[in-house]
């Protein structure tokens, strides 16, 4: 039987070995989601050409899932609060596989956008439930490590998912990349069915709980800094492939994205070293994006800046989730809902704003503006730290 501490439920130590595969299964589920969500970044130009739309319009493939995820996170979590969490995770993985295959077969851009609509629903539900499950799967002393393992899926989506998808897209067409993701998602579904133990709901997350959390200053500050840094990142990173093609003029885009992703994995596991890691990550993102228009015409300069960018952003998701978890220790699922909603809402806003700037000006301009927003995030954190 699980024991409780500080409002969280922990499984007995004797189940630790059995449940680590379940932790890895959740990580792979988030990996599939993150890869599917950001896969268009590496295929933006080819997808846009296929449907005869601009790069800014193609950016809607990034915007739509984020909007839906921000809405579905609280709604789905509250509506399904009494269902077994294992059942929910498996159902959402099935929907993601359907979305992947639908994208692969999309006859026009509207069908592609509908598949992205389904992706948004999955993101909101799976992240809100899955990213906060570490406390129910491992012993209390292992929760921090398990959380880092789960969130390593975010940079791994960049280091493995997007470059692999880009490689498949270049070799066999962008539709093949989405078909491959559909097959991988079915494999993850099988892993969840095999490894994940039954997880009956232990605390129903109602919308009133979320409203109560929003009254806390620490929660509101977490939303603000998450909004700023995620907007800065996705307003720029969504269009990094066109930047590398147009400004850097490199033929090794896949290699650059792999380097970024490897750095992101490092950043993820550095996220808990210092309480000020969140501010440092924002500063690295600001430095990289502000410097790219100046030094990004050189392959060496662009490569080095992408590595710094990857380290900075790799720490962001784990830092943000830990912030919300610390602010609401007695309502972990509600805290994760707020994390997911704020993160995904600003992901879509960033991609949308970045697309408007790119269509009106250039990819170099959007890098500069994103860097300024990241600097604002750092300033807000430092000011709040001084007041505290």
FENJOJO-V732669 format. One record per residue. SS is DSSP state (2 for helix, 1 for strand, 0 for the rest). Layout:
SS ; SS
This chain:
0 ; 0 ; 1 ; 1 ; 1 ; 0 ; 0 ; 1 ; 1 ; 1 ; 0 ; 0 ; 2 ; 2 ; 2 ; 2 ; 2 ; 2 ; 2 ; 2 ; 2 ; 2 ; 2 ; 2 ; 2 ; 2 ; 2 ; 2 ; 2 ; 2 ; 2 ; 2 ; 2 ; 2 ; 2 ; 2 ; 2 ; 2 ; 2 ; 2 ; 2 ; 2 ; 2 ; 2 ; 2 ; 2 ; 2 ; 2 ; 2 ; 2 ; 2 ; 0 ; 0 ; 0 ; 2 ; 2 ; 2 ; 2 ; 0 ; 2 ; 2 ; 2 ; 2 ; 2 ; 2 ; 2 ; 2 ; 2 ; 2 ; 2 ; 2 ; 2 ; 2 ; 2 ; 2 ; 2 ; 2 ; 2 ; 2 ; 0 ; 0 ; 0 ; 0 ; 0 ; 2 ; 2 ; 2 ; 2 ; 2 ; 2 ; 2 ; 2 ; 2 ; 2 ; 2 ; 2 ; 2 ; 2 ; 2 ; 2 ; 2 ; 2 ; 2 ; 2 ; 2 ; 0 ; 0 ; 0 ; 2 ; 2 ; 2 ; 2 ; 2 ; 2 ; 2 ; 2 ; 2 ; 2 ; 2 ; 2 ; 2 ; 2 ; 2 ; 2 ; 2 ; 2 ; 2 ; 2 ; 2 ; 2 ; 0 ; 0 ; 0 ; 2 ; 2 ; 2 ; 2 ; 0 ; 0 ; 2 ; 2 ; 2 ; 2 ; 2 ; 2 ; 2 ; 2 ; 2 ; 2 ; 2 ; 2 ; 2 ; 2 ; 2 ; 2 ; 2 ; 2 ; 2 ; 2 ; 2 ; 2 ; 2 ; 2 ; 2 ; 2 ; 2 ; 2 ; 2 ; 2 ; 2 ; 2 ; 2 ; 0 ; 2 ; 2 ; 2 ; 2 ; 2 ; 2 ; 2 ; 2 ; 2 ; 2 ; 2 ; 2 ; 2 ; 2 ; 2 ; 2 ; 2 ; 2 ; 2 ; 2 ; 2 ; 2 ; 0 ; 0 ; 0 ; 0 ; 0 ; 0 ; 0 ; 0 ; 0 ; 0 ; 0 ; 2 ; 2 ; 2 ; 2 ; 2 ; 2 ; 2 ; 2 ; 0 ; 0 ; 2 ; 2 ; 2 ; 2 ; 2 ; 2 ; 2 ; 2 ; 2 ; 2 ; 2 ; 2 ; 2 ; 2 ; 2 ; 2 ; 2 ; 2 ; 2 ; 2 ; 2 ; 0 ; 0 ; 2 ; 2 ; 2 ; 2 ; 2 ; 2 ; 2 ; 2 ; 2 ; 0 ; 0 ; 0 ; 0 ; 2 ; 2 ; 2 ; 2 ; 2 ; 2 ; 2 ; 2 ; 2 ; 2 ; 2 ; 2 ; 2 ; 2 ; 2 ; 2 ; 2 ; 0 ; 0 ; 0 ; 0 ; 0 ; 0 ; 0 ; 2 ; 2 ; 2 ; 2 ; 2 ; 2 ; 2 ; 2 ; 2 ; 2 ; 2 ; 2 ; 2 ; 2 ; 2 ; 2 ; 2 ; 2 ; 2 ; 0 ; 0 ; 0 ; 2 ; 2 ; 2 ; 2 ; 2 ; 2 ; 2 ; 2 ; 2 ; 2 ; 2 ; 2 ; 2 ; 2 ; 2 ; 2 ; 0 ; 2 ; 2 ; 2 ; 2 ; 2 ; 2 ; 2 ; 2 ; 2 ; 2 ; 2 ; 2 ; 0 ; 0 ; 0 ; 0 ; 2 ; 2 ; 2 ; 2 ; 2 ; 2 ; 2 ; 2 ; 2 ; 2 ; 2 ; 2 ; 2 ; 2 ; 2 ; 2 ; 2 ; 2 ; 2 ; 2 ; 2 ; 2 ; 2 ; 2 ; 2 ; 2 ; 2 ; 2 ; 2 ; 0 ; 0 ; 2 ; 2 ; 2 ; 2 ; 2 ; 2 ; 2 ; 2 ; 2 ; 2 ; 2 ; 2 ; 2 ; 2 ; 2 ; 2 ; 2 ; 2 ; 2 ; 2 ; 2 ; 2 ; 2 ; 2 ; 2 ; 0
